[in-house]
Amino acid sequence: RKQQEHYKIFTDGKPSQITPERIKLLNDIGFVWKRSERRRQSAQNAQSAAEDARKTATLNAAKWHMRYNELKAYRNQFGDTRVPLKYDANPPLGHWVRKQQEYYRLRSKGQPSQLTPERIKLLDDIGFSWQRSVKKTVSSPCVVTTNNTTSMNRKTNTTVYSSPAINSSNMINHQYPQQQHQTHYVPSKIHTPN
């Protein structure tokens, strides 16, 4: 405020404690000399902040819908929405699913959450699992219960065969157009946790 007063005196051509060098230094850091300019600048800053918030909200909504569509594709491929946290084919999707579950838990406790009723409805419509799944290991998504049975492991894109007598010469790798597909033979039964 004192600098503003001294500046006004200086610009009126009267002797002042402020010098042209000080004025330049203050101008270089964006000092606002008039109160009306300060109010206008504050209003512009508020308007800019509101615009930034709108852009961020739009971007967040677009990202949310992108992940939602990825989850729908996952459900179409695997029949459920229990994406492993470390889903190799799309690592961000597993984390996104956990965040939605966390936001739902916060909302159910009455705490602030980014999960809106509209998003809850969209997720409910595709059969979203609001409870966290048991941690899946490399073989846990597979269910192999009898000999000579095949099951696809969705976490690692691995086919597991169970056979009574397997030796290392029977291990093979299959090439699929999209990625390397590994095949493992397992001599005993594999059980998944409930």
Residue pairs with C-beta under 8 A, 6 or more apart in sequence:
3 18
3 22
3 26
3 31
3 33
4 33
4 34
4 35
6 16
6 17
6 18
7 16
7 18
7 23
7 33
9 15
9 16
9 18
10 16
10 18
10 23
26 33
32 38
32 41
60 114
64 119
67 92
67 93
67 96
68 119
68 122
68 123
70 90
70 93
71 81
71 83
71 93
71 96
71 97
71 126
71 128
72 126
74 81
74 83
74 90
74 93
75 81
75 126
75 127
77 154
78 154
80 127
80 129
81 97
81 123
81 126
81 127
81 128
81 129
82 97
82 129
82 133
83 90
83 93
83 94
83 97
84 94
84 133
84 136
84 141
84 154
84 155
85 94
85 95
85 98
85 135
86 94
86 155
87 93
87 94
87 155
88 155
88 156
88 157
89 157
98 132
100 115
100 119
100 123
100 128
101 129
101 130
101 131
101 132
103 113
103 114
103 115
104 113
104 115
104 120
104 130
106 112
106 113
106 115
107 113
107 115
107 120
134 140
134 193
134 194
136 155
138 153
138 155
138 156
138 158
139 153
139 160
139 186
139 190
140 155
140 192
140 193
141 153
141 154
141 155
141 192
142 151
142 152
142 153
142 160
142 190
142 192
143 151
143 190
143 191
143 192
144 150
144 151
144 160
144 161
144 162
144 186
144 189
144 190
145 189
146 162
146 189
147 162
147 163
147 164
148 161
148 162
148 163
149 161
149 162
150 159
150 160
150 161
151 159
151 160
152 158
152 159
153 159
153 160
156 182
157 179
157 181
157 182
158 181
158 182
158 183
158 184
159 174
159 181
159 182
159 183
159 184
160 183
160 184
160 185
160 186
160 190
161 183
161 184
161 185
161 186
162 185
162 186
162 187
162 188
162 189
162 190
163 170
163 185
163 187
164 187
165 187
166 185
166 186
166 187
170 185
171 183
171 184
171 185
172 183
173 180
173 181
173 182
173 183
174 181
174 183
175 181
